[in-house]
Amino acid sequence: MPGKVDWMARALPLEGDKAGEPRAIDLAGRDVVTCGLEETMGALRERVARSGFGFAFVVSDDGVLLGRLRRAVLEGDAGARAEDVMEPGPSTSRPDMPPGQLLAKLDRAHLSTAVLSDPDGRLLGVVRRADLASFAGDPA
């Protein structure tokens, strides 16, 4: 039976001592573009251009993160299918990670965004380094 750690890793509401502590999920944007394996780059371009992100994620029917589509791929062959051009298995972080800890992780890896997923691999959102830095009082 899943316990407290699993509950927190699923970004579910908290009670008790940790209820008021900030978590990465509190800063996550959920408006990132997602698509299925069969979608083409031509069909995704406009959606990605309207989003605040320069990439899209490929997810299964039940929301499991399968891959990432970076800008260069999205600007390539309009007929290319996501399944054929995605980067499989992007690195993710858990939604209950404290913002300062996630910021340090991004700094070490020289990344500007963190992808949040639950223990089953379902995409929960994306946190920008700038949001973490503002929250932590770091001028970034």
ChimeraX attribute file (.defattr): number of C-alpha atoms within 10 A of each C-alpha:
attribute: neighborCount
match mode: 1-to-1
recipient: residues
	/A:1	3
	/A:2	6
	/A:3	7
	/A:4	9
	/A:5	9
	/A:6	14
	/A:7	15
	/A:8	19
	/A:9	19
	/A:10	21
	/A:11	20
	/A:12	12
	/A:13	8
	/A:14	13
	/A:15	8
	/A:16	6
	/A:17	7
	/A:18	10
	/A:19	10
	/A:20	9
	/A:21	11
	/A:22	15
	/A:23	21
	/A:24	26
	/A:25	24
	/A:26	15
	/A:27	17
	/A:28	21
	/A:29	16
	/A:30	13
	/A:31	11
	/A:32	19
	/A:33	20
	/A:34	21
	/A:35	22
	/A:36	17
	/A:37	18
	/A:38	12
	/A:39	16
	/A:40	20
	/A:41	23
	/A:42	16
	/A:43	15
	/A:44	20
	/A:45	20
	/A:46	11
	/A:47	16
	/A:48	19
	/A:49	13
	/A:50	10
	/A:51	14
	/A:52	12
	/A:53	18
	/A:54	16
	/A:55	21
	/A:56	24
	/A:57	24
	/A:58	26
	/A:59	20
	/A:60	15
	/A:61	10
	/A:62	9
	/A:63	17
	/A:64	17
	/A:65	26
	/A:66	20
	/A:67	24
	/A:68	23
	/A:69	24
	/A:70	16
	/A:71	15
	/A:72	10
	/A:73	17
	/A:74	24
	/A:75	12
	/A:76	13
	/A:77	13
	/A:78	14
	/A:79	11
	/A:80	18
	/A:81	17
	/A:82	25
	/A:83	19
	/A:84	11
	/A:85	19
	/A:86	21
	/A:87	16
	/A:88	15
	/A:89	12
	/A:90	14
	/A:91	12
	/A:92	15
	/A:93	18
	/A:94	22
	/A:95	29
	/A:96	23
	/A:97	18
	/A:98	16
	/A:99	24
	/A:100	18
	/A:101	14
	/A:102	23
	/A:103	28
	/A:104	14
	/A:105	15
	/A:106	17
	/A:107	13
	/A:108	9
	/A:109	9
	/A:110	10
	/A:111	12
	/A:112	14
	/A:113	18
	/A:114	24
	/A:115	21
	/A:116	29
	/A:117	24
	/A:118	22
	/A:119	15
	/A:120	11
	/A:121	18
	/A:122	17
	/A:123	24
	/A:124	21
	/A:125	20
	/A:126	23
	/A:127	24
	/A:128	18
	/A:129	22
	/A:130	15
	/A:131	19
	/A:132	26
	/A:133	17
	/A:134	11
	/A:135	15
	/A:136	14
	/A:137	10
	/A:138	12
	/A:139	8
	/A:140	12
